[in-house]
Amino acid sequence: MVVEDTVDDTLTASRQTAGQLLDAAVRYAEERHWDVLPGAWLTDGTGPAAAYAGRRTPYCSCGAPRCPAPGAHPLTADWIGQASGSAAAVRRMWLAQPDASILLPTGRSFDAIDVPEVAGCLALARMERMELPLGPVIGTPDRRLIFFVLPGAGAKVPDLLRRLGWSPSSLDLVVRGEGDWIPAPPTRLAGGQTVQWARKPTAVNRWLPDTGELLSPLAYACGRTR
């Protein structure tokens, strides 16, 4: 009976997670008009990849024993053409693969600036004191904060950093732009923890800030905490 209850609880949790992924993916397309892409996902600790690793722990559905981004990468090389901003198309994709992670392609509706969590929190507090316009912000299990900005950040950031007195290579500040992606809540990453919103998408932050508005506090925080 205990074993049966445990199995039932696991199946229920799996169904709930799948339902949350579908609902979130559709909401991003329907409410925010973001392109959405189904990605690889974490599966249970069985199968060839787990056996190769010698332990029963969750591993990436792609099956690669040393996957560099477990549960958070596109399923195919031609993923760029598969992303969709249609709520109906997104629903079909997740009904076909309910466990798929949610990936948001960057360089379309937005770019993203990815910084260490400590620096991001420091910058976020400063931005709020300065009453700067802020878009959504994602927090990842590997202790990163991802700030949404208008597209075009990749072309601007290196020159803007130099004007601020920073060498782009000296800071742990990564721009996610065209040809890249970010994981979106409630995607589950390595370690079993989920991506979460540090600042949720709302009607207030629908209009995203330009890169130049946020880069100074982000660069300062990254430089201070490196």
N, C-alpha and C positions, 0 to 999 in steps of 0.2 A: 504493500500500500504506500509506503514512504517513497519507494522508487517511482511508482506510478504518479504520485503527486508531484514529484520533482520533474518528471518528464512533462506532465501537463503544464506546470508552471513555466517551464522553458519554452514550450510551444506557444503558450499565451503571450509571453514576453516577446517572442519572435514576431508574432502576428501584430502586436501593438507597435513594435518598432517599424515593421514594414508599412503599416498604415500611416504612421507619423511621417515616414519618408515620402510616401505618395502625396499626402496632404500638403506637406511643406513644398515639395517640388512644384505642384500645381499652383500653390499660392504665389510662389516667386514669379512664375510666368504670368499668372492672371492679374495679380495686384501690382507687381513691380515692373512687369513687362521685360523681365530679364530672360535671356537665353539660358536654357538649362540642359545639362547633359548627364545621362546615367553613367556611373563609373564602376570600377571594381569595388568589391565589398569584402569585409572580413567574414570568414566562415569559421565553423567550429574546429577544434583541434584534432581533426582526423584527416586522413588522406595522405597522398605522397609527399606534399611539402612539409607537413607536420612530422611525418616519419623521418624525412631527411634531416630535419632539425633535431630529432631525438626527443621531442617533448610534445605533449598534447595541449597546445595553446592555439588561439585563433591565428589564422594565417590568411593571406590575400587570396581571393577567388581566382586570380590569374594563375596560381599554382607555382609561381617562381619561388624557389627556396629562399632566395635573398632579394625579394622584391624591395626596391628602394623607397616605395611609397605605398605600404600595405593599406588597402581599402580606400585609396584616394588618388586614382589615376584613370585616364580614359581606357576603354576596353579595346579600342582598335586604333591603328595609326591614322586612319582617316576621320578621326572624331570631330574635326572642325565642322564638317558638313552635317553632322548628326544632331548637333545642338539645336534646340527649338525654343521659341518664345510663345508657341501656341499651347494654351492650357489643355486643349483636347489632345494634341500630339504628346505632350508631356505625360498626361494621364495614361495614354496607351503604352508609352515606354515603361512606366513603373508597374502597370498591370502585367506586362510581359515579364518584367524582372523586378519583383517587389523589394528585394534586398539591395538593389543598386545604390551606391553612394550618390549624393547630390553634388555635382560639380558645376560651378558657374564660370563659363569662359570669360576671360578678361579681354580688354581691348575692344569691347563692343559698347555696352551701355555704361561701362565703368572700367577703370583700371584700379589697381589695389597696391598699397604700400605696406609691406610686410616687415615688421620689426620685432625684436625681442620683447617679451611681455613686460619686463621691468621698465624698459625704456618707453614702451607704449603707454603704460599706466602713468608714468611721470609726465609724458607729453599730453596725454588726455586731460589730466588735472590742470595743466597749464592752459590748454586750449579752452577749457570750460571757464577758467577765470578770465581769460581774454575775450570770452563770448564769441569765439570763432564759430563759423558755420561748420557743422559736422554731419557726415553721412553715417551709414551703418558701420559698425566695427565688429569683426569676428575675433573670438578667442579660440585658439586651438590647443589640444592636449599637450603638444610639444612646447608649450609656453611661448607662443607667438601671438601678437595682435596684428590684425589685418584691417587697414583703413581704406574705405571706399572713396575714390576720387574720380573726377571727370576723366574720360579717355584722353590719351596723349601724354601720360605721365612719363613713359619711358624715354621719350625724346627730350623732355624738359629737365628731368632730375639731375643728370650729370652736370650740366652747365649751372643750374641753380645752386647745387651744392658747392661748386667752386666759387661762385659769387659770395656764398656765405662763409667761405674760408675753409671748407672741408674737401678733402680728397675723396671722391666716390668710393674708392677701394678701401678706405680706412674705416668705413662705417658698416655695421651689420644692418643695412637697409636695402631691401630688395623690392624692385618694382615688378608687379605682375601686369603685363600688358598683352598686346596682340600675340596670339599663339600660345598663351598660357591659361591657367585656370586656378581657381581656389575651391576648397571644399566648403560646403555650406551646412549649417545645422539642419537636422540632427545626425549628420554623417558620423559614423563610428570609426575611429582610427586605431592604429596599433596601440596595444595596451588596453583596448576595450572602452576607452573614454570617448566622449562625443564632442564634436565641434559645437560651440555655443555662441550666442550673441553677447558681446560686451555692451553693444548699443544696438537694439533691435531696429529693423526698418519700420518707420512710422510715416504718417502723412507729413510730419514736420521736417523729416530729413530726406524727403523724396528728391529734393534738388541737391545734388552733390557739390562739394567744394572743389575748387581748382587745386591742383597740386601745390602751387606756390603759396596758397593760404595755410597749408599745414606743414610744409617742409621744414621751415625754420624750427618750430618746437620739436619736431620729430628728430631732426638732425642733432639739435642740441642735446636731447635726451639720450640718443644713441651714443654721442660722443662722451657724455658724462658717465655713462654706465658701462662703457666697453672695458 
